[in-house]
Amino acid sequence: MELALRDYEVFRGDSALLPGEMSAVYAALAPEPQVLRVAKLKEQIIGGYAMYLPGNAKPRYELAMVLVLEPYQRNGVGRWLVGHAIGVAESRGGRQLLAPLTDPGGFFLGLGFQGKPGDYRFEMIPE
């Protein structure tokens, strides 16, 4: 399925409404992330991300999950979701977004993250 950027929107998510695979991945996260956002095509959830807020004085946010359902992959949804996460973190004073995720490495590197699988980092530039 081919999607355009304006075909879907990002909303605050409700973990009880996540579809199958996404629900299972989210349920395995511990502790539960403080931020959950979902991409919807009409009323259907097609992807989402979960993020931890900083627990100390360091303005580091951490992506716990980025997932796009198979039929909607390779349409820019994941890229849009990570960009949204960066915007949320930056608007709250974040200066770094960590992505301790192992797959897919080329995806994070292509978005400007530095590092290696399990330790990707995106540095935000202060104005």
C-alpha positions in Angstrom: 0.0 0.0 0.0 1.4 3.4 -1.0 0.9 6.2 1.4 1.4 10.0 1.3 2.4 12.0 4.3 -1.0 13.5 4.7 -2.8 10.2 4.6 -2.1 9.5 8.3 -1.9 11.5 11.5 -0.1 11.0 14.9 -2.1 11.0 18.1 -1.6 10.2 21.8 -2.0 6.4 22.1 -3.9 4.1 24.4 -2.0 0.9 25.0 -5.3 -1.0 25.3 -6.1 -0.2 21.7 -2.8 -1.2 20.1 -3.1 -3.9 17.4 -1.6 -7.4 17.8 2.1 -7.3 17.2 2.4 -3.7 18.5 0.5 -4.6 21.7 2.8 -7.5 22.4 5.9 -5.4 21.9 4.5 -2.6 24.1 3.4 -5.0 26.8 7.0 -6.4 27.1 8.4 -3.0 27.9 9.2 -2.5 31.5 8.7 -0.1 33.1 5.8 1.3 31.0 7.0 4.2 28.9 5.5 7.6 29.7 4.9 8.6 26.1 2.9 6.6 23.6 2.0 8.0 20.2 0.3 6.2 17.3 0.0 6.8 13.6 -3.6 6.4 12.3 -4.8 5.9 8.8 -8.4 7.0 9.1 -9.3 5.2 12.4 -6.8 2.3 12.1 -3.5 2.3 14.0 -0.7 1.6 11.5 2.3 2.4 13.7 3.6 3.9 16.8 6.4 4.8 19.2 6.9 4.7 22.9 9.4 6.9 24.8 10.8 7.2 28.3 11.1 10.7 29.8 14.3 11.7 31.6 14.4 10.5 35.2 17.2 12.8 36.3 18.6 16.2 35.5 20.1 15.1 32.2 17.8 16.0 29.3 18.0 12.5 27.6 14.9 10.9 26.2 14.8 7.3 25.2 12.9 5.5 22.4 11.6 2.2 23.8 9.7 1.2 20.6 9.2 2.3 17.0 7.0 -0.1 15.1 5.0 0.2 11.8 2.7 -2.6 10.8 4.0 -4.7 7.8 1.5 -3.5 5.1 2.4 0.1 5.8 6.2 -0.2 6.0 8.5 1.6 3.5 6.1 4.5 3.2 7.9 7.0 5.5 5.6 6.2 8.5 8.6 5.2 10.7 10.6 8.2 9.6 7.7 10.4 10.5 7.2 8.8 13.9 10.9 9.2 14.8 10.8 12.8 13.7 7.7 13.3 15.9 9.5 11.7 18.8 12.5 14.1 18.3 10.0 17.0 18.2 8.3 16.0 21.4 11.6 15.5 23.2 13.0 18.8 21.9 9.9 20.7 22.8 10.3 19.4 26.4 13.9 20.5 26.7 15.5 17.3 25.5 19.0 17.5 24.1 19.5 13.8 23.3 17.3 11.0 22.1 18.6 7.5 22.7 17.4 4.5 20.8 18.8 1.4 22.4 17.2 -0.7 19.7 18.9 -3.3 17.6 16.9 -3.2 14.4 17.0 -1.8 11.8 20.3 -0.1 12.0 20.3 1.5 8.6 17.0 3.1 9.5 18.4 5.0 12.5 21.7 5.9 10.8 19.7 7.3 7.8 17.8 9.6 10.2 21.0 11.2 11.6 21.5 9.0 14.6 25.1 8.1 15.6 26.3 4.8 17.1 25.8 1.1 16.6 22.9 -1.4 17.1 21.6 -1.1 20.7 23.2 2.3 21.2 21.9 4.8 18.7 21.9 8.5 19.8 20.5 11.6 18.2 22.0 14.9 19.4 19.7 17.9 19.2 21.4 21.2 18.5 20.5 23.9 21.1 19.4 27.2 19.5 
